[in-house]
Amino acid sequence: MSTSSPRFGTAETKAQLEEGTVFAPRFDDRGLIPVVTTEAATGQLLMHAWMNDEALARTIADGTAWYWSRTRNALWHKGDTSGQIQQVVEMRTDCDQDTIWLRVKVAGDGGCCHVGYQSCFYRVIPAGSDGKTLASPDVKKLPPHKHNG
Amino acid sequence: MSTSSPRFGTAETKAQLEEGTVFAPRFDDRGLIPVVTTEAATGQLLMHAWMNDEALARTIADGTAWYWSRTRNALWHKGDTSGQIQQVVEMRTDCDQDTIWLRVKVAGDGGCCHVGYQSCFYRVIPAGSDGKTLASPDVKKLPPHKHNG
């Protein structure tokens, strides 16, 4: 269910994977790894996206966020269209190295969501609800511009 | 690539999915949806996990975090073994409703990681590195106890 990439290291044991210092990211059967992106200064969750091995290598190398767009089936340098370039302040991985966490500073208008909100997580699922209704958006919508990237 | 569940609502259009108030979570081809879990008070990223439709329904209903363990192929009431029950302070979904964000208060010793750290994200990927080496853990390791749940 997971694959490694020759671009990165190889963990020989579970202990090495979980407690070592070899970076051995585990991609899923589509060759993708999930990415959690938060705003470095405030900790706000901005978006959840995916990288393939090339997007991950480019992000490490140039210090701005690259993703894999599952919709467009293409590498995606976040901000190229919208100006919302994500400067990486810190990158982390988790215990079993199957997730990436990016803490970023966002250029342009500071947003990230293609719908126009500052964060993609603008709607609450009310606790104890019937599971069919969301609360109305409560995150700032930015003035219109090109939000598709 | 995504499926809905009769437990939740149905979005008829993209606009309804993205800007409406119908909760229509989109599960992947395994029937799972990714979950980002942060500590409500501090905003710290604790873990990245998965839910199936039943875990999501139970989380909404009882206000504590349920996941789907891909390792054990079973529902997983986080904290049942370790005492690290996650009380949900707020649940959100994102623009295209294919991710869940849980903001939680953690019971027990306040940890979440099966390796024993307070957060699963205890290792940094150094910027501009060769992509093969992680920095040593820099997140608090908790005193030993049963961490498998």
HADDOCK unambig.tbl for C-alpha pairs under 7 A between the chains (distance, minus, plus):
assign (segid A and resid 8 and name CA) (segid B and resid 131 and name CA) 5.35 0.50 0.50
assign (segid A and resid 8 and name CA) (segid B and resid 132 and name CA) 4.92 0.50 0.50
assign (segid A and resid 9 and name CA) (segid B and resid 132 and name CA) 4.50 0.50 0.50
assign (segid A and resid 21 and name CA) (segid B and resid 133 and name CA) 5.58 0.50 0.50
assign (segid A and resid 21 and name CA) (segid B and resid 134 and name CA) 4.54 0.50 0.50
assign (segid A and resid 21 and name CA) (segid B and resid 135 and name CA) 6.18 0.50 0.50
assign (segid A and resid 21 and name CA) (segid B and resid 136 and name CA) 6.19 0.50 0.50
assign (segid A and resid 22 and name CA) (segid B and resid 132 and name CA) 5.78 0.50 0.50
assign (segid A and resid 22 and name CA) (segid B and resid 133 and name CA) 4.77 0.50 0.50
assign (segid A and resid 22 and name CA) (segid B and resid 134 and name CA) 5.78 0.50 0.50
assign (segid A and resid 23 and name CA) (segid B and resid 131 and name CA) 6.66 0.50 0.50
assign (segid A and resid 23 and name CA) (segid B and resid 132 and name CA) 4.74 0.50 0.50
assign (segid A and resid 23 and name CA) (segid B and resid 133 and name CA) 4.94 0.50 0.50
assign (segid A and resid 23 and name CA) (segid B and resid 134 and name CA) 5.47 0.50 0.50
assign (segid A and resid 43 and name CA) (segid B and resid 43 and name CA) 5.74 0.50 0.50
assign (segid A and resid 57 and name CA) (segid B and resid 131 and name CA) 6.96 0.50 0.50
assign (segid A and resid 60 and name CA) (segid B and resid 127 and name CA) 5.42 0.50 0.50
assign (segid A and resid 60 and name CA) (segid B and resid 128 and name CA) 5.45 0.50 0.50
assign (segid A and resid 60 and name CA) (segid B and resid 129 and name CA) 6.81 0.50 0.50
assign (segid A and resid 60 and name CA) (segid B and resid 131 and name CA) 6.95 0.50 0.50
assign (segid A and resid 61 and name CA) (segid B and resid 127 and name CA) 6.93 0.50 0.50
assign (segid A and resid 61 and name CA) (segid B and resid 128 and name CA) 4.77 0.50 0.50
assign (segid A and resid 62 and name CA) (segid B and resid 128 and name CA) 6.82 0.50 0.50
assign (segid A and resid 63 and name CA) (segid B and resid 127 and name CA) 6.46 0.50 0.50
assign (segid A and resid 91 and name CA) (segid B and resid 124 and name CA) 5.74 0.50 0.50
assign (segid A and resid 91 and name CA) (segid B and resid 125 and name CA) 5.27 0.50 0.50
assign (segid A and resid 92 and name CA) (segid B and resid 121 and name CA) 6.06 0.50 0.50
assign (segid A and resid 92 and name CA) (segid B and resid 123 and name CA) 5.59 0.50 0.50
assign (segid A and resid 92 and name CA) (segid B and resid 124 and name CA) 4.28 0.50 0.50
assign (segid A and resid 92 and name CA) (segid B and resid 125 and name CA) 5.33 0.50 0.50
assign (segid A and resid 93 and name CA) (segid B and resid 121 and name CA) 5.55 0.50 0.50
assign (segid A and resid 93 and name CA) (segid B and resid 123 and name CA) 6.00 0.50 0.50
assign (segid A and resid 93 and name CA) (segid B and resid 124 and name CA) 6.59 0.50 0.50
assign (segid A and resid 94 and name CA) (segid B and resid 120 and name CA) 4.89 0.50 0.50
assign (segid A and resid 94 and name CA) (segid B and resid 121 and name CA) 4.30 0.50 0.50
assign (segid A and resid 94 and name CA) (segid B and resid 122 and name CA) 6.67 0.50 0.50
assign (segid A and resid 94 and name CA) (segid B and resid 123 and name CA) 6.99 0.50 0.50
assign (segid A and resid 95 and name CA) (segid B and resid 120 and name CA) 5.21 0.50 0.50
assign (segid A and resid 95 and name CA) (segid B and resid 121 and name CA) 6.57 0.50 0.50
assign (segid A and resid 115 and name CA) (segid B and resid 95 and name CA) 7.00 0.50 0.50
assign (segid A and resid 120 and name CA) (segid B and resid 94 and name CA) 4.89 0.50 0.50
assign (segid A and resid 120 and name CA) (segid B and resid 95 and name CA) 5.22 0.50 0.50
assign (segid A and resid 121 and name CA) (segid B and resid 92 and name CA) 6.07 0.50 0.50
assign (segid A and resid 121 and name CA) (segid B and resid 93 and name CA) 5.54 0.50 0.50
assign (segid A and resid 121 and name CA) (segid B and resid 94 and name CA) 4.29 0.50 0.50
assign (segid A and resid 121 and name CA) (segid B and resid 95 and name CA) 6.56 0.50 0.50
assign (segid A and resid 122 and name CA) (segid B and resid 94 and name CA) 6.68 0.50 0.50
assign (segid A and resid 123 and name CA) (segid B and resid 92 and name CA) 5.61 0.50 0.50
assign (segid A and resid 123 and name CA) (segid B and resid 93 and name CA) 6.00 0.50 0.50
assign (segid A and resid 123 and name CA) (segid B and resid 94 and name CA) 7.00 0.50 0.50
assign (segid A and resid 124 and name CA) (segid B and resid 91 and name CA) 5.74 0.50 0.50
assign (segid A and resid 124 and name CA) (segid B and resid 92 and name CA) 4.28 0.50 0.50
assign (segid A and resid 124 and name CA) (segid B and resid 93 and name CA) 6.58 0.50 0.50
assign (segid A and resid 125 and name CA) (segid B and resid 91 and name CA) 5.28 0.50 0.50
assign (segid A and resid 125 and name CA) (segid B and resid 92 and name CA) 5.33 0.50 0.50
assign (segid A and resid 127 and name CA) (segid B and resid 60 and name CA) 5.41 0.50 0.50
assign (segid A and resid 127 and name CA) (segid B and resid 61 and name CA) 6.93 0.50 0.50
assign (segid A and resid 127 and name CA) (segid B and resid 63 and name CA) 6.45 0.50 0.50
assign (segid A and resid 128 and name CA) (segid B and resid 60 and name CA) 5.44 0.50 0.50
assign (segid A and resid 128 and name CA) (segid B and resid 61 and name CA) 4.77 0.50 0.50
assign (segid A and resid 128 and name CA) (segid B and resid 62 and name CA) 6.84 0.50 0.50
assign (segid A and resid 129 and name CA) (segid B and resid 60 and name CA) 6.80 0.50 0.50
assign (segid A and resid 131 and name CA) (segid B and resid 8 and name CA) 5.37 0.50 0.50
assign (segid A and resid 131 and name CA) (segid B and resid 23 and name CA) 6.64 0.50 0.50
assign (segid A and resid 131 and name CA) (segid B and resid 57 and name CA) 6.98 0.50 0.50
assign (segid A and resid 131 and name CA) (segid B and resid 60 and name CA) 6.94 0.50 0.50
assign (segid A and resid 132 and name CA) (segid B and resid 8 and name CA) 4.92 0.50 0.50
assign (segid A and resid 132 and name CA) (segid B and resid 9 and name CA) 4.49 0.50 0.50
assign (segid A and resid 132 and name CA) (segid B and resid 22 and name CA) 5.77 0.50 0.50
assign (segid A and resid 132 and name CA) (segid B and resid 23 and name CA) 4.72 0.50 0.50
assign (segid A and resid 133 and name CA) (segid B and resid 21 and name CA) 5.57 0.50 0.50
assign (segid A and resid 133 and name CA) (segid B and resid 22 and name CA) 4.75 0.50 0.50
assign (segid A and resid 133 and name CA) (segid B and resid 23 and name CA) 4.92 0.50 0.50
assign (segid A and resid 134 and name CA) (segid B and resid 21 and name CA) 4.54 0.50 0.50
assign (segid A and resid 134 and name CA) (segid B and resid 22 and name CA) 5.79 0.50 0.50
assign (segid A and resid 134 and name CA) (segid B and resid 23 and name CA) 5.47 0.50 0.50
assign (segid A and resid 135 and name CA) (segid B and resid 21 and name CA) 6.19 0.50 0.50
assign (segid A and resid 136 and name CA) (segid B and resid 21 and name CA) 6.20 0.50 0.50
